């Protein structure tokens, strides 16, 4: 088992945004973050209702879509419930990559698929 330390934590109430993640095949739970929260794509856990789920966490501005508001978007692996309005705790464990702008939504989706593979590999090493 890998020696894992917590990089940082976040928490907040899940809010509806543009539902873009759902359209891209990666529905996310969006929460507000402090402006000094580190940007990037991370692997970690989200907890609510006394259960912890593995997740991919994006923190930053959605550069591909020219957005200017910083937020956290949490994609919970193998999860299909509506949790809008739910208070969640997010534990960030591993940085996968920096935030970047893609030339098209299709290129972003390809990278998100790679991020998912990388996150699943990360979780498989800490859950042994």
Buried (B, 14 or more C-beta within 10 A) or exposed (E): EEEBEEBEEBBBBBEEBEEBBEEBEBBBBBBBBEEEBBBBBBBBBBBBEEEEBBBBBBBBBBBBEEBEEBBBBBBBBEBEEEBEEBEBBBBBBBBBEEBEEBEEEEEBBEBBEEBBEBBBEBBEEBEE
